[in-house]
Amino acid sequence: MKSVEIFENQRASNYNTFVETWIPNYHYFMNNLPNILNDTENKNLLVVGCGTGAEIERFTNTSTSWKVTGIDPSPEMISQAIEKFKNVGNVQLIEGTIDDINSAEKFGAATLLLVLHFIEGIEAKFDLLKSISAKLESNAPFVLLDITGTKQQIKENLKILSHLLPTNLDKEDVKNRLYRIENKLHAISEDQLKEIIVKAGFETPTRFFQNSIYMGWITRKR
């Protein structure tokens, strides 16, 4: 897969703190992921762009016996995840992209959280979604969380987000990050996202979560 942004060094170390600060109700969304996906019989979960393992941790802390495969192209993030789950036997971590998963076994569920807006080009986004679809069994649930919207929607929602941030943040840093989100990331509209999800082999997704620029979706493999 092309156009993959890799988080390294201090940026990788600070990523968890960043998302917890900048995504309102982040923990509410994450803590409920196991509940949202729990109706799948095949408890073999694929976590694409797993980072340091924030969502994996939610699944290893439930009473349900999930088997989790996490994959991320960042050596630093995978290193942190390996350290976090070194004593957890049902977690496999892979440094690379989804095409590096060689197992023919089909997964019963998948997540793709805060990944697509780092991938430039709608074709590259589609290619990733298609690769995920190919790894899933029929009817497997798939949850996404991403920055979504038209340029104007994101611009207006960033104004709202600026009022939801902690008041102790450095104002210049906030200004720079807001500019980066609006001008440097690669968000697409809801219609475009739905189109490539369906084209990749999934059902039309349902948006079940939104807070400012961040939208959460669920769909199933056709």
C-alpha positions in Angstrom: 0.0 0.0 0.0 1.4 3.4 -0.9 1.2 6.8 0.8 1.4 5.5 4.4 2.4 8.1 7.0 4.7 6.6 9.6 4.9 8.0 13.2 8.3 7.8 14.7 10.3 9.0 17.7 8.7 11.8 19.8 5.7 12.0 17.5 5.0 8.3 18.1 5.4 8.6 21.9 3.1 11.6 22.1 0.3 10.3 19.8 -1.8 8.7 22.5 -1.8 12.0 24.5 -2.7 13.9 21.4 -5.8 11.9 20.4 -7.0 11.8 24.0 -6.8 15.6 24.1 -8.1 16.4 20.6 -10.9 13.9 20.2 -13.9 14.7 22.5 -15.4 11.5 24.0 -12.5 9.4 22.7 -12.5 7.1 25.7 -16.3 6.6 25.5 -15.9 5.5 21.8 -12.9 3.2 22.5 -14.3 1.6 25.7 -17.5 0.6 23.8 -15.7 -1.0 20.8 -15.8 -4.5 22.3 -19.6 -4.1 22.9 -20.1 -2.9 19.3 -18.3 -5.8 17.8 -19.3 -8.5 20.3 -22.1 -10.1 18.3 -19.6 -11.7 15.8 -19.1 -15.4 16.5 -15.6 -15.3 15.1 -13.7 -13.5 17.8 -10.6 -13.1 15.6 -10.1 -9.4 15.3 -7.9 -7.4 12.9 -6.7 -4.0 14.0 -5.3 -2.0 11.1 -3.1 0.9 12.1 -3.0 -0.4 15.6 -0.4 2.2 16.8 0.7 1.5 20.4 -2.4 -0.7 20.9 -5.0 1.6 22.4 -8.0 -0.3 21.0 -6.3 -3.7 21.4 -6.1 -3.0 25.2 -9.9 -2.6 25.3 -10.3 -6.1 23.8 -7.8 -7.8 26.1 -9.5 -6.3 29.1 -12.9 -7.9 28.4 -14.3 -11.2 29.7 -14.6 -12.3 26.1 -11.7 -14.3 24.7 -10.7 -12.2 21.7 -7.7 -13.2 19.4 -6.2 -9.9 18.1 -3.8 -9.2 15.2 -2.6 -5.7 15.1 -0.6 -4.2 12.3 1.2 -0.8 11.9 4.0 0.4 9.6 5.7 2.4 12.4 8.5 0.5 14.1 8.4 2.8 17.1 4.6 2.3 17.7 4.8 -1.5 17.2 7.7 -1.6 19.6 5.6 0.2 22.3 2.7 -2.2 21.6 4.9 -5.3 21.9 6.1 -4.1 25.3 2.6 -3.4 26.4 1.3 -6.8 25.4 4.4 -8.9 26.0 2.6 -11.0 28.6 -0.7 -11.4 26.7 -0.8 -14.6 24.7 -3.7 -13.9 22.3 -2.2 -10.8 20.7 -0.1 -10.9 17.5 1.7 -7.7 16.4 3.1 -7.1 12.9 5.2 -4.2 11.7 4.1 -3.4 8.1 1.0 -3.0 6.1 -2.0 -5.3 5.7 -0.4 -6.9 2.7 2.2 -8.3 5.1 -0.4 -10.6 6.7 0.2 -14.0 5.2 -2.4 -16.0 7.1 -5.2 -17.4 4.9 -7.4 -17.4 8.0 -10.4 -15.0 7.7 -11.0 -12.5 10.5 -14.4 -12.1 12.2 -14.1 -8.3 12.8 -11.9 -5.4 12.0 -11.2 -1.8 13.0 -9.6 1.1 11.2 -9.3 4.0 13.5 -7.7 7.4 12.6 -5.9 6.1 9.6 -7.6 7.1 6.3 -7.1 10.8 6.7 -3.3 10.2 6.7 -3.5 8.4 3.3 -3.3 10.7 0.3 -5.6 10.0 -2.6 -8.9 8.3 -2.7 -7.6 5.4 -4.7 -5.0 4.6 -2.0 -7.8 4.8 0.6 -9.9 2.4 -1.5 -7.0 0.0 -1.9 -6.7 -0.2 1.9 -10.4 -0.8 2.4 -10.4 -3.5 -0.3 -7.4 -5.2 1.3 -9.2 -5.2 4.6 -12.4 -6.6 3.0 -10.3 -9.5 1.5 -9.1 -10.5 5.0 -12.7 -10.7 6.5 -15.2 -13.5 6.5 -18.7 -12.7 5.1 -20.9 -10.6 7.4 -17.9 -9.6 9.6 -18.4 -6.2 11.2 -16.0 -3.4 10.5 -15.6 -0.2 12.5 -14.0 3.0 11.2 -13.2 6.3 13.0 -11.9 9.2 10.9 -11.9 12.9 10.1 -14.7 13.1 7.6 -16.4 15.9 5.7 -16.2 18.4 2.9 -13.7 21.2 3.1 -16.4 23.6 4.4 -17.8 21.1 6.9 -14.4 20.5 8.4 -13.7 24.2 8.5 -16.9 24.9 10.4 -16.4 21.9 12.7 -12.9 22.9 13.6 -14.3 26.1 15.0 -16.5 24.0 17.3 -13.6 21.7 18.2 -11.5 24.7 19.2 -14.0 25.4 21.9 -14.0 21.8 23.1 -10.3 21.6 23.8 -8.7 21.9 27.3 -8.1 25.6 28.1 -4.5 25.0 29.2 -3.2 24.1 25.8 -0.6 26.3 24.2 -2.5 28.7 21.9 0.1 28.7 19.2 0.3 24.9 19.2 -3.5 24.8 18.9 -3.5 27.2 16.0 -0.8 25.2 14.2 -2.6 21.9 14.7 -5.9 23.3 13.5 -4.2 24.6 10.4 -2.6 21.2 9.8 -5.9 19.4 10.2 -7.6 21.7 7.7 -4.8 22.0 5.1 -2.4 19.1 5.4 -4.5 16.0 6.1 -6.5 14.1 3.5 -10.0 13.9 4.7 -12.9 13.0 2.3 -16.6 13.7 2.4 -19.2 11.3 3.8 -20.5 10.5 0.3 -17.0 9.7 -0.9 -16.3 7.5 2.1 -19.5 5.6 1.7 -18.8 5.1 -2.0 -15.4 3.6 -1.5 -16.5 1.4 1.4 -19.3 -0.1 -0.7 -17.0 -0.4 -3.7 -14.5 -2.3 -1.5 -17.0 -5.0 -0.7 -18.9 -3.8 2.4 -22.5 -2.8 3.1 -23.5 0.8 3.1 -22.0 2.1 6.4 -24.0 3.5 9.3 -22.6 6.6 11.1 -23.1 6.0 14.8 -20.7 8.5 16.3 -19.7 12.1 15.7 -17.9 14.8 17.6 -16.8 17.8 15.6 -14.7 16.6 12.7 -14.5 12.9 13.9 -17.0 10.4 12.7 -17.4 6.7 13.6 -18.9 4.2 11.2 -19.9 0.6 11.2 -20.5 -1.7 8.3 -20.3 -5.4 7.4 -18.4 -7.4 4.8 -20.8 -8.5 2.0 
